[in-house]
Amino acid sequence: MSGHVLGTVHTAIAVSDLTHELGYWQQVLGFTLLGTTEVGGPLPEQETGVPSLRSRLAMLARHGQTVELYQPLAPGDRATYRPSPADIGSWHLAFRVADLGALIHDSAPWGWQVRGQVAVVTEGPGPVGARLAYLHNADGTILEFIQMPH
């Protein structure tokens, strides 16, 4: 059977410092904060299978895309996952931007760096002439930014 998925609800990203990341997502990426809360207890434990899970979380939105940033508070035995884009299980979220150079410049003070270098699409199936960059932060999060050709 196919067609189970009706749409995307949100993308969730674990962060080490929710306050810092909220600043980046709002001030640089232009997302609107929908709300914050702290969750714990049976619901997140049942859903994730992680005993004693407790997190601070924030929901943000922009152009129909909702992102949940969450800072795990418990349990204490957790790791930071910093995959290479070639690692199985790695993922990234891609955004279209108006000015890739300005985005890279504005991201640097927040700890986001270009991973590799800015690349240009020279043949299909992608948009020929588009400029692409992967940015990553100390948490291991990877975001792709794409400036379409004019």
N, C-alpha and C positions, 0 to 999 in steps of 0.2 A: 504494500500500500504506500502511496506517496501523497504528499501534500499535507503532512501533519502540521507543519509550521505555518502559523498565520501572520507572523511578523516578529520584529525584534522589539523586546521590552527595554533592555538596557545592556550596557557593557559594564562589567564590574572590574575594578582594578584595586588590588591591595597596595597600600602605601605605608611608609614608615612614619610620616608626619602629615596628618590630615590638614592641619592648618596651613602649612607651607604649600601643599599641593593645591588646596583650594585657591590660594592666591594666584598661582600660576594659571590654573584652569579659568579663573574669572578674569584676571587682569591681562593675560597674554592671549589666551584662546577665546575669550569673550563668552564663556558659558555663564548662564544664570543659575544661581543657587536656588534650588527648589525647597531644600530643608535639610536639617541634620538631626541625628538621633543617636542613641546608644542602644545596641541590641545584644541580647544574651538569653540564656535559658533554653527551654525545650525546642522552640522553633528552629533557631539556627543550628542547634546540635543535631536535630532530626534531619534537617535538609542536607547538611554537609557531612554528617558522620563524624564530626570533630567534637569530642567531649569538652565541656566547659568553654566553648567558643563564645567570646564576647568581643564586640567591635564598636568603634565609633564610625558612623557612616554619614555620607552626604550624597544627595542626589542633585545633579546638574543637568541642564538641557541647553541645546542650541540647534537651530535648524532641524528640528524633529529627531535629533539624536540625544538620548538620555544616557548619562554616564553615572555610575555609582562608584565613588571613591570610598574605600573603607580601610580603617587602621585597626588591625587586630590588637586587642589588649590582652587576651588570654585565649588559649593557654600559652605559657611562656616558652614551650619547646617548639619553636617554628624557625624556618630558614628563610633566607632571602634568595630568590630564584633569579639568576641573571643569565638567561639563555642567549646563545648566539642565534641570529635569524636562521641558521642552518640546523639548529637542534630540533629534533622531533618534540612536539608539544609547545614550541614557542608560538607566539601570536603577536599581532600588532593591529592597531586601529589606524586607518588612513583618513586624513582630512584634506580637502581641497582648500588652498589658500590663495590670496590675491598676490602676495609678495613674499616669496620664499626667503629671500635675503633678510628682509625685515623681521620675519618670524624667527629665523635663526638668531639674529642679533638680540631680539627681545627675550629669547628663551635662555640665553647663556647666563644671565644673572640668577636665574632660578635653578641652575645646575643641570640644564639640558644641553647636551652636546651632540654634534653631528657624528653619527656612527658611520665610518667610511668617508664618503665625500658626496657632494651634490652630483647627481647624474642626470643626463638628458636622454629621453627616449628617442632613438634614431630609427626604429622600425616597429611596425605593428606586431601584435594586435593592440597595443596601448596607444595612447594619443601621442603621435610623433611630435616632438618639440617640447613635450611636458618636462618640467624640471622636478626631480624627486630627491627627497632626503629622509633618511631615518634619523630620528633623534632619540637619545636614551638618557636616562637619569641614573643616579646612584642606586635606586631601588631595583633597577633592571627592567623598568618599563620601556617599551619601544613604541614610538608613534611615528607614522609616516606622514609626510606633508608633500602635497602635490600642487605645483603651480602649472595650470593648463597653459598651452600656447595661446598667443593672441590671435 
